[in-house]
Amino acid sequence: MENGFIYLDPPYFKTIKGKHYEVNMTLEEHHELAVWLHDADKQGVKWLLSYDVDPRAEELYSSFKFEKIQVPYSVARSYGDGRAQMDEEYLIMNYNYKEDNYYKQVDLTKKPKLDVFL
């Protein structure tokens, strides 16, 4: 699957069943996912994984690139005045998005030009 790309957002290590996800993952399932992604990397598949900031993620994916980002969480975790609480997450990837031209700054205030093929 060379030139493929996979984005994954699995249940995090610190999830609460029913609050964050319908199901949680066991530690063994987190390990199996890491083995699967290491294999995908060897096959040339680029992937991006979002995870909670947790030492277990750091251990499982230590040979890959990490970027810590600030993310807003749902209204369920708000300050009460509509502002979402911010939290940290990891983006873990097996490629360098800045060097591989995967990083492109987009002006979201402009409408995109769409080409339609008939």
C-alpha positions in Angstrom: 0.0 0.0 0.0 2.8 2.4 -0.9 1.7 6.0 -1.0 -1.2 5.2 1.3 -2.1 7.4 4.3 -4.0 6.4 7.4 -5.3 8.7 10.2 -6.2 7.0 13.5 -8.0 8.4 16.5 -8.3 5.4 18.8 -9.7 5.4 22.3 -7.1 7.0 24.5 -5.3 5.5 27.5 -7.2 7.7 29.9 -10.7 7.4 28.5 -13.8 6.8 30.5 -16.2 4.3 28.9 -19.4 6.0 27.7 -18.1 9.5 28.2 -15.3 9.7 25.6 -15.9 6.5 23.5 -18.5 3.7 23.4 -15.7 1.2 24.0 -12.3 1.4 25.5 -9.1 -0.4 24.4 -7.2 -2.8 26.6 -3.4 -2.3 27.0 -3.0 -5.4 24.8 -5.1 -3.7 22.1 -3.0 -0.5 22.3 0.1 -2.7 21.9 -1.4 -4.5 18.9 -2.2 -1.2 17.3 1.4 -0.1 17.7 2.7 -3.3 16.2 0.3 -2.9 13.2 1.5 0.7 12.7 5.2 -0.3 12.9 4.4 -2.9 10.2 2.6 -0.3 8.1 5.6 2.0 8.4 7.9 -0.8 7.0 5.5 -1.1 4.0 5.8 2.6 3.2 2.4 3.7 4.5 2.4 7.1 6.1 0.2 7.5 9.1 -0.9 10.0 11.7 -2.2 9.0 15.1 -3.8 11.2 17.7 -3.4 10.1 21.4 -3.6 11.5 24.8 -0.3 12.7 26.4 0.7 9.6 28.3 4.0 7.8 28.9 2.6 4.6 27.5 2.1 6.2 24.1 5.6 7.6 24.3 7.0 4.1 25.0 5.0 2.4 22.2 5.8 5.0 19.6 9.3 6.1 20.7 10.8 5.7 17.3 8.4 8.0 15.6 7.8 11.8 15.6 5.7 13.5 18.3 4.1 16.8 18.2 2.2 18.1 21.3 -0.8 20.2 20.4 -3.4 22.2 22.3 -7.0 21.1 21.5 -10.4 22.4 22.6 -12.6 19.8 24.1 -16.4 19.5 23.8 -19.0 21.6 25.5 -19.3 18.9 28.0 -16.0 20.0 29.3 -16.5 23.7 29.2 -16.0 26.5 31.6 -19.7 27.1 31.9 -19.7 30.2 29.7 -19.5 28.4 26.4 -15.7 28.4 26.2 -14.3 24.9 25.7 -11.5 23.8 28.0 -8.1 23.3 26.3 -6.1 20.1 26.7 -3.0 18.6 25.3 -2.8 15.7 22.8 -0.1 14.0 20.9 0.0 13.8 17.1 2.3 10.9 16.4 3.5 10.3 12.9 5.9 8.3 10.9 6.8 11.1 8.5 7.9 14.7 8.7 4.9 16.7 7.5 6.9 19.9 7.1 9.6 18.3 4.9 7.2 16.0 3.0 5.0 18.9 1.9 2.1 17.6 3.9 2.1 20.9 5.8 0.2 23.6 4.0 -1.1 26.7 5.7 -4.7 27.4 4.5 -6.6 30.6 4.8 -10.0 29.4 6.1 -11.5 32.9 5.6 -11.5 32.5 1.8 -13.8 30.3 -0.2 -11.9 27.5 -1.9 -12.0 27.4 -5.7 -13.6 24.2 -6.7 -13.0 22.6 -10.1 -16.0 20.5 -11.3 -15.5 17.8 -13.8 -18.5 16.6 -15.8 
